């Protein structure tokens, strides 16, 4: 598992040289949200696609 410092360093290396602070903040936001989602899946598990489709079919009218 990589550290936040190495993840940010890798992310910065992938951005273009003319990136602005707002773009960097957005990429940090997305990186944090993805990592939190992955942690949540590890802790709580995930719901299968079929279960999600079944649950949504009760709410959606096609």
ChimeraX attribute file (.defattr): number of C-alpha atoms within 10 A of each C-alpha:
attribute: neighborCount
match mode: 1-to-1
recipient: residues
	/A:1	4
	/A:2	6
	/A:3	8
	/A:4	12
	/A:5	9
	/A:6	10
	/A:7	14
	/A:8	16
	/A:9	11
	/A:10	11
	/A:11	14
	/A:12	15
	/A:13	10
	/A:14	9
	/A:15	13
	/A:16	8
	/A:17	8
	/A:18	6
	/A:19	10
	/A:20	10
	/A:21	9
	/A:22	9
	/A:23	11
	/A:24	15
	/A:25	11
	/A:26	11
	/A:27	16
	/A:28	16
	/A:29	11
	/A:30	12
	/A:31	16
	/A:32	14
	/A:33	12
	/A:34	12
	/A:35	12
	/A:36	12
	/A:37	12
	/A:38	14
	/A:39	12
	/A:40	12
	/A:41	12
	/A:42	10
	/A:43	9
	/A:44	9
	/A:45	10
	/A:46	10
	/A:47	9
	/A:48	8
	/A:49	9
	/A:50	9
	/A:51	10
	/A:52	10
	/A:53	11
	/A:54	10
	/A:55	11
	/A:56	11
	/A:57	11
	/A:58	8
	/A:59	8
	/A:60	8
	/A:61	6
	/A:62	4
